[in-house]
Amino acid sequence: MTVSSYKKMFKQLRAKPVKFARYMKHNKIKQRDYGSQTKVCMRCRNTKGFIAKYGINLCRKCFRDVATKIGFKKYS
């Protein structure tokens, strides 16, 4: 299916609320309880390089951007 046919399908389904509800019941995205997809960066929604320690909840790239504002110092 192409993008245009998906848009057409959703337009047709929205006109029929009962069928749309049944479609969404069986085809919606699952809420995850565990795994890497449950933890996402608060700034960029990235799942890679996630830092959860101390309640930071940022990926490593965003952490480098805001580390000095938060109060972390770089020791070399």
PAZAPA-4460 file (N, C-alpha, C; in steps of 0.05 Angstrom, whole numbers, plus 32768, in hexadecimal, padded with zeros to 4 digits):
% residues 76
    n_x    n_y    n_z   ca_x   ca_y   ca_z    c_x    c_y    c_z   seq   type   mol
   8011   7FE8   8000   8000   8000   8000   8011   8019   8000     1      M     A
   8008   802C   7FF2   8017   8046   7FF2   800C   8058   8008     2      T     A
   8019   806E   800C   8011   8081   8020   7FF6   808D   801A     3      V     A
   7FF1   8092   8000   7FD8   809E   7FF9   7FC1   808B   7FFD     4      S     A
   7FC6   8071   7FF9   7FB0   805E   7FFE   7FAB   805B   801C     5      S     A
   7FBF   805E   802D   7FBB   805D   804A   7FAA   8075   8052     6      Y     A
   7FB0   808D   8047   7FA1   80A5   804E   7F84   80A1   8045     7      K     A
   7F80   8095   802E   7F65   8090   8023   7F56   807D   8035     8      K     A
   7F64   8068   803E   7F58   8054   8050   7F4F   8061   806A     9      M     A
   7F61   8071   8076   7F59   807E   8090   7F42   8091   808C    10      F     A
   7F42   809F   8076   7F2B   80B1   8071   7F11   80A2   806F    11      K     A
   7F11   808A   8062   7EFA   807A   8060   7EF2   806E   807C    12      Q     A
   7F06   8067   808B   7F00   805B   80A5   7EF5   806F   80B9    13      L     A
   7EFE   8088   80B8   7EF5   809C   80CA   7ED7   80A3   80C6    14      R     A
   7ECD   809E   80AE   7EB1   80A2   80A8   7EA0   808C   80B5    15      A     A
   7EAD   8076   80BD   7E9E   8060   80C9   7EAB   805A   80E5    16      K     A
   7EA1   8067   80FA   7EAF   8066   8114   7EB0   8049   8120    17      P     A
   7E9D   8038   811B   7E9E   801D   8126   7EB5   800E   8119    18      V     A
   7EB7   800F   80FF   7ECD   8001   80F1   7EE8   800C   80F8    19      K     A
   7EE9   8027   80FB   7F02   8034   8102   7F0B   802B   811E    20      F     A
   7EF9   8029   8131   7EFF   8020   814C   7F0A   8003   814C    21      A     A
   7EFD   7FF2   813C   7F06   7FD7   813B   7F22   7FD5   812D    22      R     A
   7F26   7FE5   8119   7F40   7FE6   810C   7F56   7FEE   811F    23      Y     A
   7F51   8004   812F   7F65   800E   8141   7F69   7FFA   8158    24      M     A
   7F55   7FEB   8160   7F57   7FD7   8175   7F6C   7FC2   816E    25      K     A
   7F6C   7FB9   8155   7F7E   7FA4   814D   7F98   7FAD   8140    26      H     A
   7F9A   7FC7   8139   7FB2   7FD0   812B   7FC1   7FE6   8139    27      N     A
   7FBB   7FED   8151   7FC9   8003   815F   7FE4   7FF9   8168    28      K     A
   7FF6   800C   816E   8010   8006   8177   800F   7FFC   8194    29      I     A
   801D   7FE7   819B   801D   7FDD   81B6   802C   7FEF   81C9    30      K     A
   8022   7FF1   81E2   8030   7FFF   81F7   8044   7FEB   8203    31      Q     A
   805D   7FF1   8203   8071   7FDE   820D   8075   7FE2   822B    32      R     A
   8079   7FCB   8239   807E   7FCB   8256   809C   7FC8   825C    33      D     A
   80AB   7FBE   8249   80C7   7FB9   824E   80D6   7FBB   8234    34      Y     A
   80F1   7FBC   8235   8101   7FBD   821D   810B   7FD9   8217    35      G     A
   811A   7FDB   8202   8127   7FF5   81FB   8114   800A   81F1    36      S     A
   80FD   8002   81E6   80EA   8015   81DB   80DA   8023   81F0    37      Q     A
   80DB   801B   8209   80CC   8028   821E   80DA   8041   8228    38      T     A
   80F5   8041   8225   8105   8058   822F   810D   8069   8217    39      K     A
   8103   8082   8217   810A   8094   8201   8114   80AF   820D    40      V     A
   8124   80BC   81FE   812F   80D6   8206   8118   80EB   8207    41      C     A
   8118   80FB   821C   8103   810F   821F   8105   8126   820B    42      M     A
   811D   812B   8200   8120   8141   81EE   811C   8139   81D1    43      R     A
   8129   8123   81C8   8129   811C   81AC   811B   8101   81A5    44      C     A
   8110   80F4   81BA   8101   80DB   81B6   8113   80C4   81AB    45      R     A
   812D   80C6   81AF   8140   80B1   81A6   8141   809B   81BB    46      N     A
   8145   8082   81B2   8146   806B   81C4   8162   8061   81C9    47      T     A
   8175   806A   81B9   8190   8061   81BA   81A0   8072   81CE    48      K     A
   81B2   8065   81DD   81C4   8074   81EF   81B5   8082   8205    49      G     A
   81A0   8075   8210   818F   8081   8224   819C   8080   823F    50      F     A
   819B   8097   824E   81A5   8099   8269   818E   809D   827C    51      I     A
   8189   8089   828D   8172   808B   829F   817C   8090   82BC    52      A     A
   8196   808E   82C0   81A0   8091   82DB   819B   80AD   82E6    53      K     A
   8194   80AE   8300   818D   80C7   830E   8175   80D5   8303    54      Y     A
   8164   80C7   82F3   814C   80D2   82E8   8151   80E6   82D2    55      G     A
   8168   80E3   82C4   816F   80F6   82AE   815D   80F2   8296    56      I     A
   8159   80D9   828D   8147   80D2   8277   814D   80E1   825E    57      N     A
   8167   80E2   8256   8170   80EE   823D   8182   80DB   822E    58      L     A
   8184   80DE   8214   8198   80CE   8205   81B3   80DC   8209    59      C     A
   81C8   80CE   8201   81E3   80D9   8206   81E8   80F3   81F7    60      R     A
   81DD   80F6   81E0   81E1   810F   81D0   81D4   8127   81DE    61      K     A
   81BB   8123   81E6   81AD   8139   81F4   81BA   813F   820F    62      C     A
   81C3   812A   821C   81D1   812E   8236   81E9   813F   8233    63      F     A
   81F9   813B   821E   8211   814B   8219   8209   8169   8215    64      R     A
   81F2   816D   8208   81EA   8189   8203   81E2   8197   821D    65      D     A
   81D5   818A   822F   81C9   8197   8246   81D8   8191   8260    66      V     A
   81EE   8182   825F   81FC   8179   8278   8205   8191   8289    67      A     A
   8210   81A5   827D   8219   81BC   828D   8202   81CB   8299    68      T     A
   81EC   81CD   828B   81D4   81DB   8296   81C9   81CB   82AE    69      K     A
   81CA   81B1   82AD   81C0   81A1   82C3   81D2   81A2   82DB    70      I     A
   81EC   81A6   82D6   81FF   81A8   82ED   8215   8193   82EC    71      G     A
   8218   8185   82D6   822E   8172   82D4   8247   8180   82CA    72      F     A
   825E   8177   82D3   8278   8182   82C9   8288   816C   82BB    73      K     A
   8297   8174   82A7   82A7   8161   8299   82C3   8162   82A5    74      K     A
   82CC   814A   82AD   82E7   8148   82B8   82F7   8138   82A3    75      Y     A
   830F   8144   829B   831E   8136   8287   8338   812B   8292    76      S     A
***
